[in-house]
Amino acid sequence: MSLRHRPREKDQGGPAGGVSVHGAERGVAPAILWSVADDPHAPPGPASVRCVLCAHRCLLRAGRRGICGVRENRGGELVTLVYGELVAAHLDPIEKKPLFHVLPGSTSYSIATVGCPFRCGFCQNWEIAQAPREGLRHTTFHAEPAEVVDAALSAGARSIAFTYVEPTIFAEYLLDVARLARGAGLRNVLVTNGYCTPESVAALAPWIDAANVDLKGFDDATYRRICGARLEPVLETLAGFRAAGVWVEVTTLLIPGHTDDPAGLRALTGWIARELGPETPWHVSRFFPAYRFGHVHPTPVATIREATAIGRASGLAHVYPGNIGGAAERDDGITRCAGCGSLLVARSGYRVTDLRLRDGACPACGRRLPGIFEAGLEHDRRGPAVGAGTGGR
Ligand code: SF4
């Protein structure tokens, strides 16, 4: 499987690459998480359906698609339009997701289809995420779940990442890949906007090991204005994944004038510390102009520093500034023991440069670092300049 389009991770700046054209209608498959809807005013014909995959809970009359643009009512039954139709497949450092407490120094085989239930004007991957809404057509390549798992194993990945767009919109395919991956000894990770329902959390959580969830702000009006969505379902998803035993890290993109209000960040980080736990990693990411937010200036590094201080003052033990390039300081990529302060993991960009964990615990005091770690990997990867260096900022 080869990469046809390499999108940006959510903490990357700058414009994404170009796309190409595709017009076939492969990828149609029965959808999960829907039911026939009570729709007394629907015209005669096939039944309307209600999709409960994401918190939009779209009502789709016959022939209509949901907000994500990749699920359609065909003859009274919901189908997905993107089963196995990948626009991206790429080997990334797990640190690029970003997931800093999951198999440090390993690589994750990262895949995506088109589509997203959000309409964020600042999306770095808008060409694929917003493709249905923008009328963009892409070259896709079909990959059966077993092919994805084989490709990941051949590439030496330790996990499969469902990423680049909102991956829950291709849940049917995701679950088929994840089940096979689990059986092959791979981990499954989600990079998600968290706009799930309790139903989709229940379907996904048993197969997902870790999730990086965007928490774009702590204000419902902001969510409605910049994403076309609501805050509460995201908080419920974060708590739902946590309760189900999924390892959770949180990312907040600081967009000047939109999501960088200190009072809001105090409320957001206080909620994380209280509801998810003080050792939940919080990634504070710098914004760069993109898509419909081309007129907004990049986040000042001083704002990132201020937010980092707010997170720590709220009691978060692991706060990571992201996407700050040359302004990064040595401590930015360091994970320290929350008990004794000893260095556990050091990173330079996406590269792990020092890994001192022993069986997932601090070598000095023995305190466990919450996350997903494997002794063999730690020992393999210890030492200078390890980890994959692909896909820089
Ligand atoms: S997944 Fe798509 S069709 Fe289903 S509720 Fe969300 S936006 Fe609507």
Boltz pocket constraint, residues with backbone or C-beta under 6 A from the ligand:
constraints:
  - pocket:
      binder: B
      contacts: [[A, 51], [A, 52], [A, 53], [A, 54], [A, 55], [A, 56], [A, 57], [A, 58], [A, 65], [A, 66], [A, 67], [A, 68], [A, 69], [A, 70], [A, 71], [A, 116], [A, 117], [A, 168], [A, 169]]
      max_distance: 6.0
